[in-house]
Amino acid sequence: MTEINWNPLTSIDQLEEINTLSHTQPVVIFKHSTRCSISAASLSRLERKWDNQKVGELRPYFLDLIAYREVSNQIAERFGVDHQSPQVLIIQNGKSIYDNSHFGISFDEIVENIKPISA
């Protein structure tokens, strides 16, 4: 187990950075509600199981969707994934290739769904 080196997702402009980055390395976005006990439990479970060796180049972003609701709305629109809370999305090659929510959020499933980046 290793600590997740979260990148705070706080602006809509960062979604373009994530899109560009996702063409060279996979990106995961964790959408967290600070008002939801299920979100807190899902985040805690993910952080306890996290292993940097297993995720390789995966870049983790953390969104406080209460504070940055407009960013959450743009994620749903841009990547075509209905908003949930909590929610995890894997972005590769500019697309959401995997998403899950609530207690469906699983470190092992995230690892299983990371695809090699094709040049």
C-alpha positions in Angstrom: 0.0 0.0 0.0 1.2 3.5 -0.9 -0.3 6.9 -0.5 -2.2 8.4 -3.5 -0.5 11.5 -4.8 -3.8 13.3 -5.6 -3.8 16.1 -8.1 -6.5 18.5 -7.0 -9.1 19.1 -9.8 -10.4 22.6 -9.2 -11.0 24.2 -12.6 -12.7 23.5 -15.9 -9.4 24.4 -17.7 -7.8 21.3 -16.2 -10.1 19.1 -18.2 -8.2 20.1 -21.3 -4.9 19.2 -19.6 -6.5 15.8 -18.5 -7.7 15.2 -22.1 -4.2 15.9 -23.5 -2.4 13.9 -20.8 -4.7 10.9 -21.3 -3.2 10.3 -24.8 0.2 9.5 -23.1 -0.8 8.1 -19.8 -4.1 7.0 -18.1 -5.9 9.4 -15.8 -8.3 8.5 -13.0 -10.7 11.1 -11.6 -12.3 10.5 -8.2 -15.4 12.7 -7.7 -16.0 13.0 -3.9 -18.8 14.5 -2.0 -17.7 15.9 1.4 -21.4 15.6 2.6 -21.8 11.9 1.9 -20.8 9.0 4.1 -20.8 6.5 1.2 -18.3 8.8 -0.6 -16.1 9.0 2.5 -16.2 5.2 2.8 -15.4 4.6 -0.9 -12.5 7.0 -0.8 -11.1 5.4 2.3 -11.4 1.9 0.8 -9.6 3.1 -2.4 -6.8 4.8 -0.4 -6.3 1.8 1.8 -5.8 -0.5 -1.2 -3.9 1.9 -3.5 -0.6 0.5 -4.8 1.5 2.8 -7.0 3.4 -0.2 -8.5 0.1 -1.7 -9.7 -1.2 1.5 -11.3 2.0 2.4 -13.1 1.7 5.7 -14.9 -1.9 6.3 -13.8 -2.3 9.9 -12.8 -4.9 10.4 -10.1 -7.1 13.5 -9.9 -9.4 14.4 -6.9 -12.5 16.5 -7.3 -14.4 17.9 -4.4 -17.7 18.1 -6.2 -19.4 20.2 -3.6 -16.8 23.0 -3.9 -16.4 22.6 -7.7 -19.8 21.5 -8.9 -19.4 23.2 -12.3 -16.2 21.1 -12.9 -18.2 17.9 -12.1 -21.0 19.0 -14.5 -18.4 19.5 -17.3 -16.8 16.1 -16.6 -20.3 14.5 -17.2 -20.8 16.5 -20.4 -17.3 16.1 -21.8 -16.9 12.4 -21.2 -20.5 11.4 -21.7 -20.9 9.8 -18.2 -23.9 10.5 -16.1 -23.0 12.2 -12.8 -22.8 10.1 -9.7 -21.3 10.7 -6.3 -18.9 9.3 -5.4 -17.7 8.3 -8.8 -14.5 7.2 -10.4 -13.6 7.6 -14.1 -10.6 6.3 -16.1 -9.8 8.6 -19.0 -7.6 7.3 -21.8 -7.1 8.8 -25.3 -9.6 11.5 -24.4 -12.4 9.2 -23.5 -13.9 7.7 -20.4 -13.1 4.0 -20.8 -14.4 3.0 -17.4 -16.6 4.5 -14.7 -18.2 3.2 -11.5 -19.8 4.7 -8.4 -20.6 4.2 -4.8 -19.5 0.9 -3.4 -18.7 -0.3 -7.0 -15.5 1.8 -6.8 -12.7 -0.8 -6.5 -9.0 -0.4 -6.7 -8.7 -3.9 -8.3 -11.3 -2.9 -11.0 -9.4 0.3 -11.7 -6.2 -1.7 -12.3 -8.0 -4.2 -14.5 -9.4 -1.5 -16.7 -6.2 0.5 -17.3 -5.3 -0.2 -21.0 -1.9 0.2 -22.6 -1.6 3.5 -24.3 -1.4 3.0 -28.1 0.9 5.4 -29.9 
